[in-house]
């Protein structure tokens, strides 16, 4: 059974990163998410929000919405934006076996999102990109 969600909406600019991470940290604390999982969630949220700020609205300013709730024993976070359609999960994992100087730039953010959450999914619904992060 899921509980009522807490939601925040903001303009998708890097100046709002602290607002977003403070909101997520507050939700994680209120829902008693263990500290190691909370740290991973905050890293994943920062990566996702920076991607939205950088790529979702190339020709205009847009918004991002963050909703947190508990579903049974799972902590759920959905990140939504009305930016151009893009399934961030369609990107391949970077080759982490290569030396750092041999790797292509980029791609680690999505890798962190996948590795620091227990389940991550993407859907396009009603003109929105919706990224769901679940921590068990």
C-alpha positions in Angstrom: 0.0 0.0 0.0 1.4 3.4 -1.0 1.3 6.5 1.1 0.6 10.0 -0.1 3.4 11.5 -2.1 5.4 14.6 -1.3 6.0 16.7 -4.5 8.0 19.7 -5.5 8.2 21.5 -8.8 10.9 23.9 -9.9 12.4 25.5 -13.0 15.0 23.1 -14.4 18.1 25.3 -13.9 21.2 24.3 -12.0 20.6 27.1 -9.5 17.7 24.9 -8.2 19.9 21.9 -7.6 20.2 22.6 -3.8 16.4 23.1 -3.6 15.8 19.7 -5.2 18.4 17.8 -3.1 17.2 19.4 0.1 13.7 18.3 -0.7 14.8 14.7 -1.6 16.9 14.5 1.6 14.0 15.7 3.7 11.7 13.1 2.1 14.3 10.3 2.6 14.7 11.3 6.3 10.9 11.5 6.9 10.5 8.0 5.3 13.5 6.6 7.3 15.6 5.7 4.3 18.9 4.3 5.6 21.8 6.7 5.2 23.8 4.7 2.6 20.7 4.4 0.4 19.9 8.1 0.9 23.4 9.0 -0.2 23.1 6.9 -3.4 19.6 8.4 -4.0 21.0 12.0 -3.7 23.8 11.2 -6.2 21.3 9.7 -8.7 18.9 12.7 -8.3 21.7 15.1 -8.9 22.7 13.3 -12.1 19.1 13.1 -13.3 18.4 16.8 -12.6 21.6 18.0 -14.2 20.6 16.0 -17.3 17.2 17.6 -17.4 18.7 21.1 -16.9 21.3 20.4 -19.7 19.2 18.6 -22.3 15.5 18.5 -21.8 14.7 22.0 -22.8 17.3 23.0 -25.5 15.3 26.1 -26.8 13.4 27.3 -23.7 13.2 27.1 -19.9 11.1 24.2 -18.5 10.2 22.6 -15.2 10.9 19.4 -13.4 8.8 17.7 -10.8 9.9 15.4 -8.0 7.5 13.1 -6.1 8.4 10.8 -3.3 6.4 8.2 -1.5 6.5 4.8 0.2 5.0 1.8 -1.6 4.9 -1.0 0.9 8.6 -1.1 2.1 10.0 0.6 -1.0 11.0 4.3 -1.3 9.8 5.6 -4.7 10.9 8.8 -6.4 9.5 9.9 -9.7 11.2 12.7 -11.7 9.1 14.2 -14.4 9.7 16.9 -17.1 7.9 18.1 -20.2 11.2 18.2 -22.2 11.9 16.5 -25.5 11.3 12.7 -25.3 14.4 10.9 -24.1 14.8 7.6 -22.4 17.9 8.0 -20.4 18.0 4.3 -19.8 18.5 3.6 -23.5 22.1 4.8 -23.1 24.6 1.9 -22.8 26.7 1.6 -19.6 30.2 3.0 -20.1 33.2 0.7 -20.3 34.5 1.0 -16.7 37.3 -1.5 -17.4 39.2 1.1 -19.4 41.6 3.5 -17.8 40.0 6.8 -17.0 42.1 8.6 -19.6 40.9 6.1 -22.3 37.2 6.5 -21.6 34.8 8.6 -23.6 33.5 11.7 -21.8 30.0 11.3 -20.3 27.8 8.4 -19.6 28.7 7.9 -15.9 25.7 9.7 -14.7 23.3 7.2 -16.1 25.6 4.4 -14.8 25.4 5.9 -11.3 21.6 6.2 -11.5 21.4 2.5 -12.4 23.9 1.3 -9.8 22.7 3.4 -6.9 19.1 2.4 -7.0 17.4 -1.0 -6.7 15.1 -0.5 -9.6 14.9 2.3 -12.3 12.4 2.7 -15.1 11.4 5.2 -17.7 8.1 6.0 -19.4 6.7 8.7 -21.6 3.2 9.6 -20.5 1.0 12.6 -21.2 3.9 14.5 -22.8 6.2 13.9 -19.9 9.5 12.0 -19.4 9.1 10.1 -16.1 12.0 8.4 -14.5 11.2 6.2 -11.5 13.8 5.4 -9.0 13.0 2.7 -6.3 15.0 1.9 -3.2 14.1 -1.2 -1.3 
